[in-house]
């Protein structure tokens, strides 16, 4: 099965979609689709669309020289280990020394590089914290193909309140 853009898999779009309702959270929208599915409705003609997107940044801590050094060293270690494995596999002698030296050199390089970046980033005193960012929807709309809209509307009237 291909979608309209030619990629394999189902299409994310519906032809002539009609709204069954707008819900304040995903669980409510999912409950509607579950109810339709439980009652034999062809749910492949349904989509849940998150709308009114907002970006939420959660500050997780203070960015310190030590935390950055540890992260840089760990990142460099893993890259060095990968390079060491590649060298050891493709080396004519199969040298195990690559597995020891390249991760250590990678960790050292990552540590130094992180400290250079930290010095440059903190000159102005901006962005000296760590965070994670997530885009979330504030509303969820359940859409259905126009051919099945009436059947879906009849079925959702039988949903029992929580």
N, C-alpha and C positions, 0 to 999 in steps of 0.2 A: 504494500500500500504506500502510495506517495502522496504528499500534500501538494497544494497548488504551486509551491516554489520548487518542486522537483526533488525535495529531500525525502529519504525514506522515513516511514512512520506516519502517524496520524497528524492531520492538520490541527492547529490550535484555533482556527477560525470556524465559525458556523455560517451557513448561508441564510441570510435574512433572520438573524436572531431576534427573539422577543424576550423581554424581561419577565421573570417569574416573581422577582422580589429583590430588595436590597436589604442586607443584614449588617449589623454592627460588628460581628466578629465571624471568623472563618468557621467556627464550630457550628454556628446556626446555619450557614450556607451548606456546610457538609451534611448536616442533619436532613436538610431538604432533599439533597441528592440521594442520600442513603434511603430515605423514605420512598423516593421514586423507584430506586433500584429494588427495594424489598417488595414493591408492588408490580414488578415485571415491566416497568417502563424502560424503553431503550435509551439508557443513560449515555450512550456514545453520542447522543444528540444534545448534550448538556455541557455547559461550561461555567466555571466559577471564575469571575473576573474581579481582581482586587482593584479598587479605585481610590481616589483621593490619597495618593501616595505621599509619605513624608519620610524624611531621613532622620534617624535617631542615632546620636553619637553618645555612647556610654563611656565616660572616663574611667579607666581601670587602674590608674596609678600615676605616680610621678616617674618621669624618665630620669634615671640617674646614670652617671658614668659607669657604675658597676653593672647595672642591669643591661646596659647597651653592650658592654664588654663581653658579658656572658653570652648574650644572644649572637653577637658577631663571631665569637670563638666557636660556638656550637654550629652555626651556619657554615663557617669555614671548615670545620672538622668534617661535616657530612659531604661537602663538595670535595674535600681532599680524599676522603675515603672512596668516593666514587671514582675519582681519577686514579687512585692507587689500585683499585680493583681492575680498572681498564688496563693500566700498565702491566699488572701482574698477569692478566689473562692473555695479553697480546705480546708479551715479552718472550723472546726466544729462550731465555733462561728460566722463565717463570719465577722471577725474583719476589720473595716474600717481603723483602725490605721496602718495597713500594707501599705495602699495606701499613707499614709503621710510619714511614717518613712523610708521605703525602698528607695524611690526616693531621699530623702535628704541624706541618708547614701551613696547611689550610687554616687550622685554628689560629695560628699566629698571625697570618695575613688577615683573617676576618676580624680578629681583635684590634689590630692596628688600624684597619680601614674603618671600623666602627668608631674608634676614638677620633680619627680625623674628621669624620662626619659629625660627631657630637660637638667638637670644637667649633666647626663652621656653623652648625645649626643653633648653638646657644649664644652666639655673639650678640644677637639682638634680644635674647630672652624670650623668644616666641616658641611655641609648640614644645614645651618641656614637660609633656605628659603623654601617657599612652592611652589609647582608646580603641574601641571597636565600633564600626558603623554598620547600620542595617537599614534597608529601605523596607518600610512596612505599609500596608494598606489600612485605611481607617474604615472602609466600607467594602462589602463583598456583594456583588450582584450575580444572581443565578440567571443564566441565559439559556434558552432552548430554541432549537430549530422551529421555524414558524409552523411547519407541518404538524408538530407535536405539541404546540403551545396549549391548546384547549384541553387535551388529555392530561397534560402535566398540571394545569391549573385545577382541574377536578381532583386529581390525586393529592395535591398539597392541602386541599381543604380538610382532608381527613387526618392531618398530623395532629397528634395529641400534644397539648401544651406541657411544658416541663413542670 
